[in-house]
């Protein structure tokens, strides 16, 4: 016979489990939206330039906005999460993203589009820093699995944004609708965060201690360089790939398909990398395997992009760009505490995105100046070299707390 005590114990067991699954749902649904505001613009960049009268330089500024937003808001994310908690911050960021996506699409002016693009990018900027802290705080024994779920959904959202935007534009006959439609999944992602409550004995992630003096850590600077150069290359290709391929004679739909393929191939790799690198001694071999695809993909795209072999170079580029989930996993693995993860993630991402912001803007400026693609690709090669050097450093076992004498290694 079931007693009241049995029911109470069952409810006490069920509540934390339900809360954990709600948090998992919140993380993965939010991650789906972190890049749709970026790749949807990349797929329709030519239509945007025509519709809003954008010059090449302004288009370069538009492709740089994501990294500017991620740098500025990413630097504020730890402070906001310490004060308000991850739940409130991510909820309002997704709400702001939904509003920004709609307003920028129908604003009818370049300045309005640029300003509300910043708002639309808020969720990605906040989530980039907040999610690794949440994973470290609530899933310390499942860092690899949770980072797999997060990064895989991030790749899926990125891919869907690239693949589906052009068909939406063709179906509706309006590029504005195709861009604004991505507000719907952003609103859906808010639901789990409204329902989730942090356990009473476990404060909301981000409300803990703060690690000081991170700028004195060599590991932090190398993480910044590795993250920043990877992001620069990723946003260069997400922002300018379709324009480059169309300049080589490829039609708009096929160029958008290649951008989608570039992001789609990343999904299985994104799912595999965090699980593998979470094991001791695996980070450096995995990094070398991924980074070796950079020169192949970049050179192939430059020399043969627009031709029948374009799909092959997209595959190599996608595998190379899958260094991203490796770095996300390292934010947790290179820190002993959630405060260390927050400090390392914030420093590397905010500074790294400032560095990355130079990439897409410089490509637009160099292409507008020379009307050729030689100098933009030369820039990519420089970024590639810096990235590999920094990547070799960060894939060695070390911890941020050990480099800061005022912190305890525990």
Legacy VTK file of the C-alpha trace (Angstrom):
# vtk DataFile Version 3.0
C-alpha trace
ASCII
DATASET POLYDATA
POINTS 410 float
0.000 0.000 0.000
1.323 3.396 -1.004
1.644 5.776 1.899
1.846 9.552 1.980
5.531 9.244 2.816
6.120 7.126 -0.312
4.397 9.723 -2.468
6.425 12.500 -0.893
9.677 10.628 -1.508
8.689 9.939 -5.122
7.880 13.599 -5.690
11.150 14.638 -4.059
13.032 12.366 -6.476
11.006 13.384 -9.514
11.383 17.158 -9.035
15.191 17.350 -9.405
15.076 14.991 -12.402
12.395 17.070 -14.110
14.373 20.222 -13.336
17.523 18.727 -14.857
15.722 17.768 -18.066
14.124 21.203 -18.232
17.590 22.770 -17.961
18.910 20.476 -20.709
15.979 21.519 -22.930
16.640 25.180 -22.175
20.301 24.873 -23.106
19.800 23.000 -26.383
16.817 25.075 -27.596
18.659 28.294 -26.814
21.749 27.001 -28.634
19.681 26.422 -31.783
19.126 30.186 -32.005
22.623 31.460 -31.243
23.674 31.644 -34.919
20.454 31.885 -36.952
20.647 35.697 -36.891
24.085 35.377 -38.507
23.709 32.692 -41.176
20.303 33.931 -42.314
21.951 37.247 -43.237
24.858 35.478 -44.929
22.449 33.530 -47.141
20.738 36.731 -48.356
23.623 39.187 -48.243
23.292 40.174 -51.904
19.529 40.758 -51.541
20.181 42.844 -48.438
22.739 44.972 -50.256
20.278 45.588 -53.092
17.248 46.123 -50.865
18.930 48.515 -48.435
21.498 50.029 -50.779
24.502 48.745 -48.806
28.024 49.303 -50.060
30.711 46.625 -49.788
32.171 48.382 -46.739
28.801 48.579 -44.961
28.187 44.915 -45.795
31.563 44.195 -44.220
30.413 46.076 -41.119
27.223 43.982 -41.075
29.181 40.729 -41.172
31.361 42.086 -38.349
28.417 42.951 -36.088
28.085 39.415 -34.651
31.603 39.418 -33.285
31.261 42.993 -32.006
28.066 42.060 -30.173
29.591 38.869 -28.820
32.634 40.784 -27.560
30.708 43.600 -25.862
27.842 41.573 -24.407
30.071 38.585 -23.688
32.196 40.786 -21.426
29.047 41.814 -19.521
27.600 38.308 -19.304
29.419 37.168 -16.117
28.423 40.340 -14.265
24.818 40.021 -15.396
24.598 36.340 -14.481
26.171 36.974 -11.061
23.557 39.622 -10.341
20.424 38.197 -11.947
21.217 34.514 -12.532
21.566 32.610 -15.798
17.843 31.900 -16.070
16.748 35.547 -16.143
19.630 36.700 -18.327
19.153 34.044 -21.024
15.364 34.494 -20.967
15.572 38.231 -21.599
18.350 37.759 -24.158
16.128 35.397 -26.193
13.237 37.836 -25.892
15.452 40.658 -27.140
16.638 38.474 -29.970
13.057 37.818 -31.099
12.235 41.521 -31.125
15.480 42.428 -32.894
14.960 39.865 -35.655
11.532 41.278 -36.525
12.324 44.980 -36.210
15.565 44.843 -38.198
13.840 43.027 -41.056
11.017 45.548 -41.420
12.826 48.712 -40.325
13.445 49.719 -43.928
16.750 51.504 -43.321
20.375 50.393 -43.130
20.992 52.074 -39.764
17.895 50.431 -38.255
18.990 47.068 -39.621
22.451 47.432 -38.096
21.212 48.633 -34.693
18.578 45.946 -34.240
20.957 43.297 -35.521
22.922 43.992 -32.342
19.802 43.274 -30.309
19.103 40.148 -32.350
22.580 38.868 -31.539
22.167 39.330 -27.779
21.160 35.727 -27.084
24.218 34.320 -28.783
26.497 36.772 -27.011
25.089 35.983 -23.570
24.768 32.260 -24.206
28.346 31.850 -25.412
29.593 32.758 -21.938
26.694 31.610 -19.744
26.258 28.082 -21.098
29.791 26.792 -20.250
29.260 28.116 -16.703
25.901 26.327 -16.449
27.454 23.090 -17.704
30.322 23.312 -15.205
27.964 24.172 -12.330
25.108 21.709 -12.897
26.723 18.906 -14.941
30.330 18.647 -13.632
30.488 14.914 -14.396
28.941 15.223 -17.841
30.888 18.121 -19.359
31.583 16.201 -22.575
28.003 15.017 -23.072
26.434 18.397 -22.308
28.902 20.255 -24.504
28.096 17.740 -27.241
24.377 18.487 -26.931
24.958 22.238 -26.854
27.460 22.418 -29.702
25.504 19.976 -31.880
22.325 22.043 -31.543
24.380 25.168 -32.217
25.597 23.589 -35.457
22.081 22.445 -36.362
20.678 25.944 -35.875
23.533 27.421 -37.882
22.924 24.937 -40.691
19.155 25.337 -40.732
19.537 29.115 -40.810
21.783 28.819 -43.859
19.693 26.179 -45.667
16.182 27.429 -45.023
16.462 31.206 -45.414
16.644 31.261 -49.222
13.697 28.811 -49.628
11.714 30.976 -47.195
12.528 34.012 -49.315
11.520 32.200 -52.521
8.315 30.900 -50.943
7.230 34.248 -49.494
8.749 36.467 -52.186
10.078 38.726 -49.438
13.574 38.654 -47.952
12.257 40.575 -44.926
9.879 37.753 -43.994
12.661 35.192 -44.478
14.808 37.019 -41.914
12.021 37.809 -39.427
10.776 34.188 -39.381
13.682 33.172 -37.132
12.013 34.997 -34.240
9.631 32.026 -33.853
12.188 29.427 -32.640
13.755 32.078 -30.394
10.412 32.593 -28.657
9.960 28.825 -28.313
13.360 28.551 -26.628
12.189 30.843 -23.822
9.628 28.316 -22.517
11.999 25.921 -20.653
13.766 28.836 -18.967
10.441 30.150 -17.698
9.579 26.720 -16.273
12.993 25.827 -14.798
13.796 26.708 -11.184
17.305 26.319 -9.697
17.324 23.814 -6.806
17.034 25.467 -3.397
20.308 23.918 -2.246
22.045 24.897 -5.487
22.106 28.609 -6.397
21.578 29.780 -9.945
24.787 29.417 -11.978
26.763 32.613 -12.163
25.836 33.809 -8.662
29.074 32.507 -7.149
32.557 33.910 -6.614
34.608 35.895 -9.089
38.151 35.056 -10.187
40.426 38.123 -10.400
43.568 38.846 -12.408
42.794 36.603 -15.367
44.731 38.935 -17.677
47.953 37.770 -15.964
47.444 34.199 -17.135
49.257 32.984 -20.250
46.635 30.260 -20.666
43.891 32.907 -20.782
45.688 34.851 -23.517
46.325 31.735 -25.566
42.659 30.746 -25.208
41.777 34.246 -26.408
43.997 33.886 -29.479
42.756 30.379 -30.290
39.119 31.361 -29.872
39.469 34.724 -31.617
41.235 33.450 -34.720
38.845 30.499 -35.060
35.873 32.853 -34.752
37.364 35.278 -37.255
37.737 32.544 -39.859
34.287 31.123 -39.112
32.550 34.486 -39.488
34.528 35.370 -42.589
33.193 32.246 -44.283
29.674 32.515 -42.839
29.454 36.148 -43.944
31.286 36.114 -47.277
31.218 32.566 -48.632
28.050 32.985 -50.701
29.275 36.318 -52.094
32.583 34.722 -53.099
30.945 31.709 -54.723
28.465 33.881 -56.611
31.371 35.987 -57.846
32.845 32.767 -59.241
29.673 32.164 -61.259
27.577 30.066 -58.893
23.856 30.874 -58.697
22.295 32.134 -55.449
20.482 28.920 -54.487
23.553 26.724 -55.017
25.798 29.155 -53.144
23.351 29.154 -50.222
23.304 25.340 -50.375
27.109 25.312 -50.097
26.910 27.565 -47.033
24.353 25.165 -45.602
26.593 22.194 -46.412
29.492 23.971 -44.697
27.422 24.217 -41.516
25.625 20.866 -41.882
28.792 18.772 -42.022
29.838 20.306 -38.714
26.914 18.695 -36.867
28.254 15.112 -36.541
31.771 16.396 -35.868
30.453 18.815 -33.241
28.699 15.862 -31.581
31.818 13.706 -31.527
34.539 16.171 -30.543
33.478 17.114 -26.955
32.994 13.489 -25.924
36.440 12.529 -27.206
38.364 15.533 -25.881
36.811 15.232 -22.408
39.037 12.183 -21.909
42.574 12.832 -20.601
45.306 13.112 -23.212
42.953 13.410 -26.193
42.850 17.189 -26.683
46.056 17.660 -28.670
45.651 14.722 -31.115
42.081 15.812 -31.873
43.215 19.396 -32.407
45.930 18.330 -34.865
43.453 16.150 -36.764
40.972 19.014 -37.125
43.510 21.788 -37.779
45.157 19.812 -40.596
41.967 20.360 -42.608
42.347 24.161 -42.549
44.946 24.538 -45.340
43.198 21.958 -47.508
39.760 23.560 -47.211
40.920 27.165 -47.518
43.216 26.530 -50.481
40.648 24.395 -52.270
37.934 27.021 -51.803
40.208 29.798 -53.052
41.502 27.935 -56.097
38.465 25.881 -57.109
35.489 27.468 -55.320
32.465 27.833 -57.577
33.324 24.701 -59.536
32.023 21.134 -59.241
34.456 20.292 -56.434
33.174 23.076 -54.161
31.289 20.590 -51.964
34.566 18.809 -51.138
36.238 21.992 -49.894
33.149 22.767 -47.817
33.572 19.407 -46.074
37.225 20.117 -45.233
36.367 23.623 -44.020
33.545 22.257 -41.868
35.813 19.680 -40.227
38.449 22.352 -39.538
35.892 24.716 -37.994
34.914 21.953 -35.588
37.782 23.124 -33.404
35.049 25.354 -31.927
33.439 22.694 -29.663
36.919 21.603 -28.612
37.594 25.129 -27.314
34.162 25.247 -25.644
35.006 22.027 -23.827
38.386 23.413 -22.787
36.692 26.317 -21.001
35.517 23.744 -18.461
38.534 21.427 -18.617
41.092 24.217 -18.114
39.445 25.404 -14.885
39.020 23.687 -11.523
35.918 25.655 -10.506
32.840 27.216 -12.102
34.269 30.645 -11.191
37.391 29.736 -13.170
35.292 28.601 -16.113
33.306 31.851 -16.040
36.450 33.975 -15.880
38.276 32.048 -18.605
35.224 31.900 -20.869
34.445 35.605 -20.479
38.033 36.759 -20.997
38.709 34.511 -23.988
35.373 35.135 -25.684
35.026 38.885 -25.167
38.622 39.561 -26.187
38.550 36.855 -28.839
35.473 38.314 -30.499
37.108 41.742 -30.568
39.973 40.125 -32.451
37.539 38.184 -34.627
35.653 41.351 -35.508
38.580 42.524 -37.584
38.203 39.540 -39.922
34.852 39.992 -41.711
35.192 43.777 -41.813
38.717 43.536 -43.239
37.509 41.114 -45.903
34.805 43.562 -46.984
37.256 46.458 -47.014
39.990 44.551 -48.872
37.560 43.187 -51.443
35.995 46.608 -51.982
39.468 48.130 -52.344
40.924 45.581 -54.778
37.750 44.006 -56.277
39.608 40.700 -55.923
39.851 37.896 -53.370
43.624 37.464 -53.069
44.147 39.733 -50.048
41.083 38.401 -48.174
42.410 34.858 -48.486
45.898 36.006 -47.467
44.306 37.323 -44.277
42.718 33.913 -43.658
46.150 32.245 -43.947
47.611 34.609 -41.327
44.735 33.873 -38.949
45.203 30.150 -39.564
48.871 30.272 -38.543
48.177 32.134 -35.287
45.334 29.767 -34.485
47.460 26.644 -34.817
50.230 28.042 -32.581
47.730 29.000 -29.848
45.890 25.702 -30.223
49.040 23.698 -29.535
49.490 25.604 -26.260
45.956 25.281 -24.883
45.701 21.550 -25.597
48.296 20.793 -22.921
46.918 19.951 -19.451
46.931 23.103 -17.260
44.467 25.106 -15.144
43.670 28.803 -14.944
43.618 28.808 -11.121
47.197 27.474 -10.983
48.444 30.533 -12.893
46.828 32.993 -10.483
48.653 32.916 -7.105
45.809 34.431 -5.084
43.437 31.536 -5.929
43.297 28.123 -4.366
43.921 25.143 -6.696
40.812 23.580 -5.171
LINES 1 411
410 0 1 2 3 4 5 6 7 8 9 10 11 12 13 14 15 16 17 18 19 20 21 22 23 24 25 26 27 28 29 30 31 32 33 34 35 36 37 38 39 40 41 42 43 44 45 46 47 48 49 50 51 52 53 54 55 56 57 58 59 60 61 62 63 64 65 66 67 68 69 70 71 72 73 74 75 76 77 78 79 80 81 82 83 84 85 86 87 88 89 90 91 92 93 94 95 96 97 98 99 100 101 102 103 104 105 106 107 108 109 110 111 112 113 114 115 116 117 118 119 120 121 122 123 124 125 126 127 128 129 130 131 132 133 134 135 136 137 138 139 140 141 142 143 144 145 146 147 148 149 150 151 152 153 154 155 156 157 158 159 160 161 162 163 164 165 166 167 168 169 170 171 172 173 174 175 176 177 178 179 180 181 182 183 184 185 186 187 188 189 190 191 192 193 194 195 196 197 198 199 200 201 202 203 204 205 206 207 208 209 210 211 212 213 214 215 216 217 218 219 220 221 222 223 224 225 226 227 228 229 230 231 232 233 234 235 236 237 238 239 240 241 242 243 244 245 246 247 248 249 250 251 252 253 254 255 256 257 258 259 260 261 262 263 264 265 266 267 268 269 270 271 272 273 274 275 276 277 278 279 280 281 282 283 284 285 286 287 288 289 290 291 292 293 294 295 296 297 298 299 300 301 302 303 304 305 306 307 308 309 310 311 312 313 314 315 316 317 318 319 320 321 322 323 324 325 326 327 328 329 330 331 332 333 334 335 336 337 338 339 340 341 342 343 344 345 346 347 348 349 350 351 352 353 354 355 356 357 358 359 360 361 362 363 364 365 366 367 368 369 370 371 372 373 374 375 376 377 378 379 380 381 382 383 384 385 386 387 388 389 390 391 392 393 394 395 396 397 398 399 400 401 402 403 404 405 406 407 408 409
